[in-house]
Amino acid sequence: MKEVSLKKVLTLSALLLTPAVLAPAQAGPANNSLIVGTSQEPPNIYDPWVTNNLAISTEINNWMGATLTGLDNDGKLYADMATRVPTLANGGYKVVKDASGKVIRNSLTYTIRPDAKWSDGSQITTADFEFWLMVQNDERVPVPDRYPFENAKITRGANNKTFTITFDPPYLFAEQAGAPGVAPSAAMKAGWDAFNAATKGQKPSDAVNEQWIKFLNQYTTSNNLPKVVAGPFKPTAWRPGNSLTMTRNPNYWRKPSGGESKYLQTVTYRFIPNTNTLKVNVLSGQVDALATVGLSFDQAIDLQRGQRKFSTYFVPGAVWEHIDINTRGQKAKDLDLDDPNVRQALLYAIDRTSLVKALFQGKQPVSNVFINPLATVYKKDVQTYPFDPAKAKALFAAAGWTPGSDGILQKGGKKFSLNFGTTAGNSVRERVQQILQAQWKAVGVQVNIQNYPSSVFFGADFLSKGAEGKWDLAMYAWTANPIFEEGDLFKGSGVPTEANGYAGQNNSGWINADYDKLQLQARTEFNPAARNKLFDQMQTIWAKNVPSLPLYYRVNPYIQANGLANYDFSAYTLYPTWDAYRVGWTSKGAVSAHKQKE
């Protein structure tokens, strides 16, 4: 959410409306508790394989999760479950080269801390990493992406607390991000055995997916809270549509300065889908902090004025807001959405520069490609599409689309009419939709706005099933750590299909053989200059084809009560819960280990 934080994850969505104001909060320094407000409720929590990759799930999971190693706000590795970070210098990271000097294999050796335990007190062992890897690589399991673990192998060491994971072919980012995930093999054994028996010998399909959901729901839902977790907090209560509460896990091994009693004992997330209602709860003091999936940008700007009890931050993050264009299915063909010139016309028709100035005071820069400028492989001179309605009209005309009597483009008896969806309840996105709807209408494109709760929009039967024509344009965001940019978001094998259990992330359905070839080469190119050249070509191809309409790189606004320590993040940690075990109130003795940088 693995990143989890290392993969792209869906961000910002909303569910159903709740009462305008919640009951008075019982949290804060008085009882060493924290109430966090968020506009999204996850469908499940603590899924070790990140088959639900929503941002709010990742943020909440950080309270309950643990990893062998992690990244801090500066992008530097630290040891969590492992006794040390494997490096070339200490011999924990090894690289094998052929006679020509090309890297052909690499590996990492980990020793699990002797005091690393699950929340029930049982030991975390190599078997838990082996179980995670086995499930991760099972073709029946709808993980977003098996890379880089599809060819990885775990070799046990001298005891059940030491192992080596080997990547053959090599994984470019193994030293920084090669640690496998972990799952409680003993707690999940019976459920996995049942899933395995029910689907043995079958290929990915809707029926297999149903069995997977049945397995996962035994351990990750409000009706079946995770039986064991590894992180500093464990879930204790989940009221659907209202709140999720977690309490400190005494079996978590890392202890904050001064002792756990000086830090948070309870964390509660309150689900307030409507961002205006969420704002009211902030102003009335009924939440202590907001999740990164919280207020819209303009609401955060408004709250920043004249506030003394809360601090508002605007954190540059690796968050890419965009609109996917559905290139799959008969409807896409009828509308020529599979034609790059028509997609270019849609982009020329919208004024993104004016949009970011009007809505975000210019703080969120226009994007021209899906790779974040913080990434070393970012192409600064990538092709741009400035606002040019005349050019848009010319491209539509060249494709055979001409204005009808009502001004709407027509061709072969069909109107150029698109269904445009996003997450319901997010005021900024809804304003963006209205602005773009008017700009597209000016060039003859009819746009119908159809928004959905996040449970539907990001659910199993919507974005990933573009071939069924359920949507034409879809606005949402991807989040990714810029250190580990792999260019895999638009690889052809990532298109969700029944054959891969609808697990891919390339929802647009765009496939380009040249792009795929370059992306595959870049995976094992250890020479930075050569890798940059490959990414330069990839971005040139992508920008020419525009499978998605790039909008802007988001700055994440979030708010916290003054006196809350270690609740901060960066583009490398992605969420303020990355250092969960040290979050606390300074008035109760919590020691600040790091502060928010903007």
N, C-alpha and C positions, 0 to 999 in steps of 0.2 A: 503499500500500500505500500516482506517486502513490501518496504514502501510500495513494503507498500510504498514507502516514500521515494523509492527509486523509479517507480513507474508512473505513467500518467494516470491521473485520476480525475473523474468527473467532479466539477465543483458547482456550488451554489444552486440550490433548488428550494422548493417550498411544498408544503402539504396542505392540509385543511385548516380553515380558520379556527382559532380558539377564542375563548372569552377575551374581551378587551383588556382586562387587567387580572392578573393572577392573584391568589391570596398572598398576604404579606410574607416576604421571605424570612426564613429563620436560618441565617447563614452569616458568614463573615468572621471577623476576628473573635467575636464573642465565644464561639464554640469551635473555632478552628475548622470551619467549613467553607465551602465555596459553591455559589450558584452561578452557573454559566447559562446565558441565554443563547439560543440558536434558532435560525429560521428553518432548520431541516431536522427531521428525525430519520435515523438510519433504519433500513429494513431488518438488519441484523447486526450483531457485533462480534468481535473476536473471531473472525473467519481467517484461519491461518493461510488460506490460499487466495485470499483477496478476490473471490469470485464476485463479490460486491465491492466495487472500487470507488464508492462515493467519498468525497473529501471528508464529510462529517464522520463517516465510519472510521476513517484513518485517524482523525483527530481524537475521537473518543477512545479508539483502540490503544492509542499511545499511553493512556493512563493504565491500561491493563496488560500491555505487551512488553516484551523484553527481546533484545537481540544480542547476538554475540558481540558485535561492535556497532557503534552508531556515529553519526556526524553531529558536531556542535555547530553553533551559529556561524563560526568562521570556516566551516567545511572541513574541519580537522577530525580525524577518527579518535574515538575513545573506546575503551573496553567496558562492556556491560556484563554480559554473561560469561565472556571469555576472560581468562586470567591476564591476557595481553593482546595487543593488536599485532597480528602477523605482518612482518615487514621483511624486505630483502636483508636489512642489516641484522635482524635477530634470527634469520633463518626460517621464520614461519611462512614466508612467501617465497616460492621458488618458480623459476622460469627455465624451460628447456628450449634450446634453439637447435636448428639443424646446421649443417655445414656452412650454409650461406649466411647464417646469422639471423634467420627468420624464426620468430617465436612459434613453436608448434604445440606447446602444452604449458600450462601453469597450474599451480596448486597452492592451497592454504592449509596450514595445520593449526587446529584450535585445541586448547585445553579448557574445558568447562570448569568454572569455579566450583570448588568442593561444596560451597554453601548455596549453590544455585538450586533452588527447589521450586516445584509447583506450589500453588497456593494451598494445597491440601497437605503440604509437608513432604511429599514424595520427591525423590531426586530427579532432576533433569539430566538425562543421559544421552549418549550418542544415538540410542534407539529412537529418541524423539525427533532427531534431525533426519534419520534414515526414513522414518515414517512420513515426515513432511515431504521429502524428496520423492519417495515412491508415489504418493498421491499426486504431487505436482506434475509428474511426468506420465500419469495415466491418461490416455487419450479420451477416456470417458468423462474426465473432470474438466469443466468449462472455465479454466483459468484464463485471464486476459492474454497471457503470453507465457510460453514455457522457457523462452530464452532468458538467461544463458544456461539454465539448468537441464535442458533436455538431454545433453550428452555428459552431464557431470556425474561423477561417481564418488561415493564416500567409502573410505577405507578406515576401518577401526584401528586405534592405536593399542597401546599396552593394556589399557583398561577402558571401562565404559564411559570415561570422561574425556577421552582424547580421540580425535579423528582428523583425517585429511580429506579435503574435497579437491578433486582434480578436474580441470576443464580441458577437454580434448575433443574438438579444437579449442584453442585458448580463448579466454574471456578477457577482453581489453581492459575492463575495469575491475578485474578480480581483486586487486589489492585494496581497492576502496569499497567495493560493493559485492564481493563474491561470497559473503557469508550466507549459508542457506537459512531458510526459515525453520521454525520449530513448531511442533504440534504435539499435544499430549497423547502419545500412542496408547497408553494403558486406558485412559478415560474414553478414547474414541474407538477402541478396538472392536467392540461388539457392533457398533453402528457401521463401521467400515466393512466388517465381515458380512453384514446383512446387505449393504449396497453392492458389494462384490458378487455375492451370490445371485442377487436379483438382476444384475446386468452383465454377468460373465459372458464373454464372447461377443458382446454387442458393440456396435459402432455408435459414435455420438448421435443423438437424436432427441426429439422432444420427450420421448418416453424415458430415456436415460437421464435427461435433465431433471425430470420430475423425481426420479429416484435420488439424484444428487441433492436436490433441495430437501427431500425428506430426510436424508442423512444429516445435512448441515443444520437443519432446523431443530435437531435434537439437542444442539449445543450452543446456539447463537441467537435465540429469539426471546421475546418477552415471556413467552410461556415456558421456555427451556433456557434459562440463563446458563452461560458457560459453567461447566462443572469445576474446571480448574483453569487458572490463568497463571502467567509467569511474572507479570509486572507489579509495580508498586501499589496498585489498587485492584480490587475485585468487585464485580457487580453484585449488588444486594437487592435491588428492586427496580422494576421497569413497569411503569404505568403507560401503556400505549397512548399516544396522542397528548401526553402530559409531561412525563419526566423519567429520567434514568438516574439512579443513585449508585455510587461506588464508594466503598470504604477502604481504608488503608490495609494492605496485605502485610501482616507481620512476618511472613516468610520471604519477602523480597530482600535480597542480599545487600544491596547498597544502602547505606544509612546516611542521611543528611547531617551536616555539621550541627552539633549540639543535641542531636537525638530526634527521633521521629515525633515525639510529643510536641515539639515546637513548630511542626509543619501541619499541613492539611490532614485531617482525619476523614473527612467526608467531602465528596464532590457530587453535585447534582446538576444534570443538564435539564433545562426546561425547554420544551419544544413550543415555539411561538412562530408559526409559519408566516404570518403576515408581518412584514418588516415594520409597518407603521405601529402595529401593536407592540412589537418588540421594543421600539423606540420609547413608547409610553412606559414600559416596564423598566427601562434604563433610567428615565427621568424620575420615576417614583421610587427608585432605589430598591427594586425588588429582585434585581440580579446584581452580582458583584463583578461580572466580566462577560464579555461576548466571545463567542467562538469566531473563527475566521469566516465561517459560514453564518454571517449575522446580518448586520445592517448594510444597506446599499451605500454607495459612495457619497451621495448627496446628503443622506441622513447623518452619516458620520461627520461630514463637514459642518452640518448644522449643530450637532451635539458638541463639537469642539469649541464652539463659541460660548464663553462665559461659564464653562464647567470647572468646578474646583474639586469636587469629590471624585471625579473620574478623569483619567487621562486617555486621550484619543490618539491612536497611532496610525500612520499610513505607511505600510511596510512594502517596499518593492519585493515582489515575489515572482517566481517563474510560473505565472498564470497567464494563459493565452485564451482570450475571449475570441470566439469565431462563430461562423455559421456554416455548418456542413451543408453541402448540396448533394441531394440524393441522386446518384448517377445510375441507380439500378432499377430494373423493372420496366414494364411496358410504358407506364406513365412518363418515366424519365426519358425514354426514347421518343415518345410523342411530343414532349416539350423540348427536345434537343438538349436536355441537361447533361447528356453524355458528350456534348460537343464543347470543347474548351473555349471556343470563340463566344459561345452563348454565355458560358460562365464568366468570361472576361467582361462581357457586356453588363452582366449583373453587378460586377464590381465597379466598373467605370461609372455606373449610374448613381452610386451613393457617395455622399460627402463625409468621409470619416474624420477628416481634419476638423471640420466645423463641429461635428458631433462630440469629439473629445474635449474641445474647448468649451462647448455649451454645458455639457454634463459633468465634466471632471476638472474644470479649470486648467486643462492642458497637462494635468499631472499623470495621465495615463496615455502613453505615446501610441500612435497608430502603428499597427504591425503590418508587415508586408509578406511575412513568411511565418511558419509555425515554430521555428527555432527561436529561442529566447536570446536577446542580445547579450545576456550574461554568459552564454556558452562560447567557448573558444572557437567553435566551428561555425559561428554565425557569419553569414555573408552580408556585409554592410551595403554592398552595391547591388543587392538583389532587385529584380524588376519591380517597379512600383505602378500603381494604378490610380493616378490622381483623378479627382472628380471631373468627369467629362461626359455630360449627357449626350452631346452630339456624336461622340465616338460610340457610345453605347447604342444609340439608335442605328448607326451605320452597321454595326456588327449584327444587330438583330435583323436588319434588312437583308444583309448578305446571307443570313441563314434562312431567309424566306418569310420572316415575320413582318407583317405590315399592319398599320393601324386600321381598326374597323371603324364603323360609324360612331361607336362610343369611345373611341380613342384607345381601346385595348388591342394589343397585338393579336393577330389571328393568322392561322396557317392551316390549310386543309380542313377548314370547318371547325378547328379547335381554337379556343382562346388560350393565351399565355397567362394562366391562372395558377398561382402557387400557394400551397398551404404552409404557413410559417409558424413553427411552434417553439416554445421555450418553457421554463419552469414557472408555473403560475404563482403569483404573489410577490415576485421580485420586481419592485417598482422601477428600478433602473432598466432592467431588461425590457420591461413592458413599454417604457418610454422610448428606448432604442427602436423597438419594433415599430412604433407609431411613426417615428421620424423616417425610418427606412421605407415603410409602407408608402408614405407620401412621395418620397423621392423616386421609388420604382414606378409609382403610378404616373409620374411626370414623363416617363419614357415609354409608357404603354403596358407596363407589367401590373397585373392585378394580383394583389397579395391578400390572402385571407388569414387572419391571425387566429390560431387555435392553440391555446396553452393548456398544460396539464399539470396535475400534481407530480412531484418528483417520483413518487412510487410508480406512476405510469410512464412518465417521460424517460426515466432511466431504467424502467422495468424490462423484463425479458421479451416483451412482445411489441416494442416500439422502435427505438433507434436501431437496434441490431437487425431488425427485419425490414430494412429499406426496400428490398426486392418486392415486398408486398404492396408498396405504394402508400404506406400509411402517413408519410410526410414527404415534403419537398425541400424545405429549409428548416434547419434545427440549430438554435443558438444555445451554446453552453460553453464551458471552459475545460481546458486540460491543464493539469499541474504536473510539473516535472522538475527534478533537480538538474540544474544546468551543467553540473559536473559530469553527468552520465548521459549526455545526449547521444542517442543511438540512431536517430532518424527512422525509428521503427513504427511511428504512429501511422504512417501512410504506406507501409509495405503491403504488397498484394496478398501475402498469406495472412494478413491481419484482418481481411474482410470477414465479418461475421456470417457464417453459413451454417446450415444444419450439419454439414460434415465436421465442423470444428465445435459443434455445440453452441453456436452463436457467441463464441468467446472472444473473437477478435475486437480490436479497437478502431479499425478503419471503417467507420460507419458510413462514410460517403460512398464506399464501394469502388473508389478509383484504383485502377491497376495500371502500372506502367512498367514494362519489362526493363527498360534502361535504368529507371530509378531503382528497381529491385536488385539489379545486378550491382550497381554502385553501393547500395546499402549493405549488401552481403559482403562486398569487399571491405567496406569500412569497419565491419565488425571485428576483423582480425588485423587491421592495419595499425601497428604499434608506432609507426613513424608519424609524429604530429603534423609535419608539413604535408606528407602524402595524404594523410587522413583529411586535412583541411581541403585539399584539392578535390577529393571525392565528394565531400559535403558541399563544396562550391557548385559542383555539377548537379548534385541532387536538388539543391535549392533553386537552381536555374530551371530545371525541369518542372519542379513543383509550381514555381511562380508562373510559368508559362501556361500550365494546365489548370491552375486554381481549383482544385477539387473542393476546397473550402474557401469561404470568404474571410480573410483575416481582418479582424476589427482593431483590437488594441491589446497591449500587455497590461494586465491589471496590477494596480497597487492595492494590497489587501488592507482595508480598514478594520480595526478592532478596538475595543474599549475595555478598560479595567479600572477597578477602584484603586485609588492611591493606597500604597502600603502593601500591595500584593507583589511578592518577590518571585522572580524566576519564571514568570509567565510571559514569555517573549519568544520571537522566532526570526528567521531570516529566509532567504531564498534557498538555503541549504537544508535547514531543518523543517521548513514549510508550515509547521503548526506550533502554537505556543505550549503544546503538551509534550514536546519532545524530551523535556527534562522533568517529567511529572513528579518524581520522588522528592524534588527540592522545591516544589511550589508551596508557598505558605505566606503568612502574614508577618511582616516585620514587627508588628506590635506584640506578637506572641513569641518572638525570638527567632524567627526564620532569618537566615543569613543570605544576603543577595550574592549569588555567584556570577550573575551576568545581567545586563540591562538591555532594554530595547534600543536598537539602532534604527534610524529611519534613512 
